[in-house]
Amino acid sequence: MKNNITLITTLALSLFISSCSVFKDEEYKNVSYFQNLDHTGFHEEKINNYIPFKIQPGDILGINVISPSNQEAASVFNTSTNRVIGANPDAINPVYGFKVDADGNVQLPLVGNMKVAGITTDQVAKELTNSLLTYLKSPTVNVRVLNFKISVLGDVLRPNVYNIQNERITINEAISMAGDLNITANRNNALLIREEDGKRMYYNIDLTKKLLFNSPYYYLHNNDVIYIDPGETKYDSVSRNYKRATLGLTALSIAAIVLSAFIVYHH
């Protein structure tokens, strides 16, 4: 009988350890990024999916013009002296810059109406430089989008709207800014919402696959929204309690098996 009790206890403990191991393996599989990426040695691949950000209606352009021989005339472009039309004049942090209208145009000093939608900030800077040669000697023009922002929400540590200083940002960087995904997040089905050319588009992205790096949606655009869907365990009251309860029930089952074996032995 003692041998039977020992056998039952050993089997119960083996079941417990096995369940913990399977649970750990499944958990790791669900939370790991880029699972099919080879982590051994050195690998290199060409970046061929980056498309420079293009200006859209509603963007606010920050423009800085430098002309050594006539800086006073050039200063009429500089963002710090040009408040956005329609902005609140009593605002504590006034908005400056040149807003792109619904038709994709922007009104600029000296130059007048300029079509900018659908082209990059570098292209705007080049065209503006050529236009200013009539008024300024050897102008240097810099252009950037002042209201470039992305939103990250859902099952992340810090959901928020984030202002971006650089026009080149990836989905990985956006998630990092939000403090990374929570352990309960669904990494297989992130949702990217993008408004472009008067249309709203939805893209599903798998964060666990290396293919993400070559995705046409890896680089984000202005006003992109990233939504991270919570995993199934998120719907439990508290995921940690759920895990503890699962292990606790297994432990209770083992105790019940052992207790039953002792009762049988003593009778």
C-alpha positions as CSV (number, residue, x, y, z in Angstrom):
1,M,0.0,0.0,0.0
2,K,2.9,2.3,0.8
3,N,4.3,1.7,-2.7
4,N,0.9,2.6,-4.2
5,I,0.8,5.9,-2.2
6,T,4.3,6.7,-3.3
7,L,3.4,6.0,-6.9
8,I,0.3,8.1,-6.8
9,T,2.2,11.0,-5.2
10,T,4.9,10.8,-7.8
11,L,2.4,10.8,-10.6
12,A,0.6,13.7,-9.2
13,L,3.8,15.8,-8.7
14,S,4.8,14.9,-12.3
15,L,1.5,16.1,-13.6
16,F,1.9,19.3,-11.6
17,I,5.4,20.0,-12.9
18,S,4.4,19.1,-16.5
19,S,1.5,21.4,-16.4
20,C,3.7,24.2,-15.2
21,S,6.2,23.5,-18.0
22,V,3.5,23.5,-20.7
23,F,2.0,26.7,-19.3
24,K,5.4,28.4,-19.3
25,D,6.1,27.3,-22.9
26,E,2.8,28.5,-24.1
27,E,3.1,31.8,-22.3
28,Y,6.6,32.4,-23.8
29,K,5.3,31.6,-27.2
30,N,2.5,34.1,-26.9
31,V,4.6,37.0,-25.6
32,S,7.8,36.8,-27.6
33,Y,8.4,39.2,-30.6
34,F,9.9,38.1,-33.9
35,Q,9.7,34.4,-33.1
36,N,11.0,33.2,-36.5
37,L,14.0,35.6,-36.5
38,D,17.3,33.8,-36.3
39,H,19.1,35.0,-33.2
40,T,22.4,33.3,-34.0
41,G,25.3,34.9,-35.8
42,F,25.1,38.1,-37.9
43,H,22.4,38.7,-40.6
44,E,21.9,41.6,-42.9
45,E,19.1,42.6,-45.2
46,K,18.3,45.7,-47.3
47,I,15.6,48.1,-46.3
48,N,13.2,48.4,-49.2
49,N,9.8,49.2,-47.5
50,Y,10.5,52.7,-46.3
51,I,8.5,55.4,-48.1
52,P,9.1,59.0,-47.0
53,F,6.2,60.7,-45.3
54,K,4.0,62.8,-47.6
55,I,2.2,66.0,-46.5
56,Q,-1.6,65.9,-46.2
57,P,-4.3,68.5,-45.6
58,G,-4.4,69.5,-42.0
59,D,-0.7,69.3,-41.5
60,I,1.1,72.3,-40.0
61,L,4.4,73.1,-41.5
62,G,7.3,74.5,-39.6
63,I,9.5,76.5,-42.0
64,N,12.9,78.1,-41.3
65,V,14.7,80.2,-43.9
66,I,18.2,81.4,-43.7
67,S,19.7,84.0,-46.0
68,P,23.1,85.4,-44.8
69,S,22.8,88.6,-46.9
70,N,19.2,89.3,-46.1
71,Q,18.1,87.5,-42.9
72,E,15.5,90.2,-42.1
73,A,13.5,89.4,-45.2
74,A,14.0,85.6,-44.6
75,S,12.7,85.8,-41.1
76,V,9.1,86.3,-42.3
77,F,9.0,82.6,-43.0
78,N,10.4,81.4,-39.7
79,T,7.8,79.4,-37.7
80,S,8.3,81.4,-34.5
81,T,6.8,84.5,-36.1
82,N,3.9,82.9,-38.0
83,R,0.9,82.0,-35.9
84,V,-1.4,79.4,-37.5
85,I,-4.5,81.1,-38.9
86,G,-7.5,80.4,-36.7
87,A,-5.5,79.5,-33.6
88,N,-6.6,80.8,-30.2
89,P,-4.8,84.2,-29.8
90,D,-5.0,83.9,-26.0
91,A,-3.6,80.4,-25.8
92,I,-0.8,79.9,-23.3
93,N,1.1,77.8,-25.9
94,P,0.3,79.5,-29.2
95,V,0.4,77.5,-32.3
96,Y,2.8,78.7,-35.0
97,G,3.4,77.4,-38.5
98,F,1.7,77.2,-41.9
99,K,-1.4,75.0,-42.1
100,V,-2.1,73.0,-45.2
101,D,-5.7,73.7,-46.3
102,A,-8.3,71.2,-47.4
103,D,-7.1,71.6,-51.0
104,G,-3.6,70.7,-50.1
105,N,-2.2,74.2,-50.4
106,V,-0.4,76.5,-48.0
107,Q,-0.2,80.3,-48.1
108,L,3.4,81.6,-47.8
109,P,4.9,85.0,-47.6
110,L,6.3,86.3,-50.9
111,V,5.5,83.1,-52.7
112,G,1.8,83.1,-52.1
113,N,-0.3,79.9,-52.7
114,M,1.8,76.7,-52.9
115,K,0.6,73.1,-53.5
116,V,2.3,70.9,-50.9
117,A,-0.1,67.9,-50.4
118,G,1.2,64.6,-51.7
119,I,4.9,65.5,-51.6
120,T,7.6,65.3,-48.9
121,T,9.0,68.0,-46.7
122,D,12.3,67.7,-48.5
123,Q,10.5,68.4,-51.8
124,V,8.7,71.4,-50.3
125,A,12.0,72.8,-49.1
126,K,13.5,72.3,-52.6
127,E,10.6,74.0,-54.4
128,L,10.5,76.8,-51.9
129,T,14.2,77.4,-52.2
130,N,13.8,77.8,-56.0
131,S,10.9,80.2,-55.5
132,L,12.8,82.4,-53.1
133,L,15.8,82.9,-55.4
134,T,13.9,85.8,-56.8
135,Y,13.8,87.6,-53.4
136,L,16.8,86.2,-51.4
137,K,20.4,85.3,-52.1
138,S,21.5,81.7,-51.5
139,P,18.5,80.8,-49.2
140,T,18.7,77.7,-47.0
141,V,15.2,76.2,-46.3
142,N,14.2,73.6,-43.7
143,V,10.7,72.2,-43.5
144,R,9.1,69.8,-41.1
145,V,5.6,68.8,-39.9
146,L,4.9,70.3,-36.5
147,N,1.8,68.4,-35.6
148,F,3.1,64.9,-36.5
149,K,1.5,62.6,-33.9
150,I,0.5,58.9,-33.4
151,S,-1.9,57.3,-30.9
152,V,-1.2,54.0,-29.1
153,L,-4.1,52.5,-27.1
154,G,-5.4,49.2,-25.9
155,D,-3.4,46.7,-23.8
156,V,-0.2,48.7,-23.4
157,L,1.5,50.2,-20.3
158,R,1.0,53.9,-21.2
159,P,-1.8,54.5,-23.8
160,N,-1.5,58.0,-25.1
161,V,-1.2,60.4,-28.1
162,Y,2.5,60.9,-28.8
163,N,4.0,63.9,-30.6
164,I,6.8,62.9,-33.0
165,Q,9.8,65.1,-33.7
166,N,11.1,62.9,-36.4
167,E,9.0,62.0,-39.5
168,R,10.5,58.6,-39.6
169,I,9.0,56.3,-36.9
170,T,8.3,52.6,-36.8
171,I,5.6,50.6,-35.1
172,N,8.2,49.2,-32.8
173,E,9.3,52.6,-31.7
174,A,5.7,53.7,-31.1
175,I,5.0,50.6,-28.9
176,S,8.2,51.4,-27.0
177,M,7.1,54.9,-26.4
178,A,3.9,53.5,-24.9
179,G,5.9,51.4,-22.5
180,D,5.6,48.1,-24.4
181,L,2.6,45.7,-24.5
182,N,1.3,44.3,-21.3
183,I,1.9,40.6,-20.8
184,T,-1.8,39.9,-21.5
185,A,-1.8,41.7,-24.9
186,N,-2.6,39.9,-28.1
187,R,0.6,40.2,-30.2
188,N,-0.8,38.3,-33.2
189,N,-3.4,40.9,-34.2
190,A,-2.4,44.5,-33.7
191,L,-4.6,47.0,-35.6
192,L,-3.2,50.0,-37.5
193,I,-5.8,52.6,-38.4
194,R,-4.7,55.1,-41.1
195,E,-6.4,58.1,-42.8
196,E,-5.1,58.8,-46.2
197,D,-6.4,60.5,-49.4
198,G,-9.8,60.9,-47.8
199,K,-10.1,57.3,-46.8
200,R,-9.8,55.4,-43.5
201,M,-8.0,52.1,-43.8
202,Y,-7.5,49.2,-41.3
203,Y,-4.5,46.9,-41.3
204,N,-3.9,43.9,-39.1
205,I,-0.3,43.3,-38.1
206,D,1.4,40.3,-36.4
207,L,4.1,41.5,-34.0
208,T,5.4,38.0,-33.4
209,K,6.7,37.4,-37.0
210,K,9.9,38.7,-38.6
211,L,7.8,39.6,-41.6
212,L,6.8,42.8,-39.7
213,F,10.1,44.4,-40.6
214,N,9.3,44.2,-44.3
215,S,5.7,45.2,-43.9
216,P,4.5,48.3,-45.9
217,Y,3.0,49.5,-42.6
218,Y,6.1,49.1,-40.5
219,Y,6.8,52.9,-40.9
220,L,4.1,55.1,-39.5
221,H,2.4,58.1,-40.9
222,N,1.0,61.2,-39.3
223,N,-2.2,60.6,-37.2
224,D,-1.8,56.8,-37.3
225,V,-3.6,54.9,-34.6
226,I,-2.3,51.6,-33.2
227,Y,-4.7,49.5,-31.2
228,I,-3.5,46.5,-29.2
229,D,-6.2,43.9,-28.6
230,P,-6.2,42.4,-25.1
231,G,-5.6,38.6,-24.9
232,E,-8.2,36.2,-23.7
233,T,-6.9,36.2,-20.1
234,K,-7.4,40.0,-19.9
235,Y,-11.1,39.3,-19.7
236,D,-10.7,37.6,-16.3
237,S,-10.9,39.9,-13.4
238,V,-7.1,39.9,-12.9
239,S,-4.9,37.8,-15.1
240,R,-2.4,37.2,-12.3
241,N,-5.1,35.9,-10.0
242,Y,-6.2,33.6,-12.9
243,K,-2.8,32.1,-13.2
244,R,-2.5,31.7,-9.4
245,A,-5.9,30.1,-9.2
246,T,-5.0,27.6,-12.0
247,L,-1.8,26.5,-10.2
248,G,-3.7,26.5,-6.8
249,L,-6.4,24.2,-8.2
250,T,-3.7,21.9,-9.4
251,A,-2.0,21.9,-6.0
252,L,-5.3,21.2,-4.3
253,S,-5.9,18.3,-6.7
254,I,-2.6,16.8,-5.7
255,A,-3.3,17.3,-2.0
256,A,-6.7,15.6,-2.5
257,I,-5.2,12.6,-4.3
258,V,-2.5,12.2,-1.6
259,L,-5.1,12.6,1.2
260,S,-7.4,10.0,-0.4
261,A,-4.5,7.6,-0.7
262,F,-3.7,7.9,3.0
263,I,-7.3,7.5,4.0
264,V,-7.5,4.3,2.0
265,Y,-4.2,3.1,3.5
266,H,-5.4,3.6,7.1
267,H,-8.7,1.8,6.5
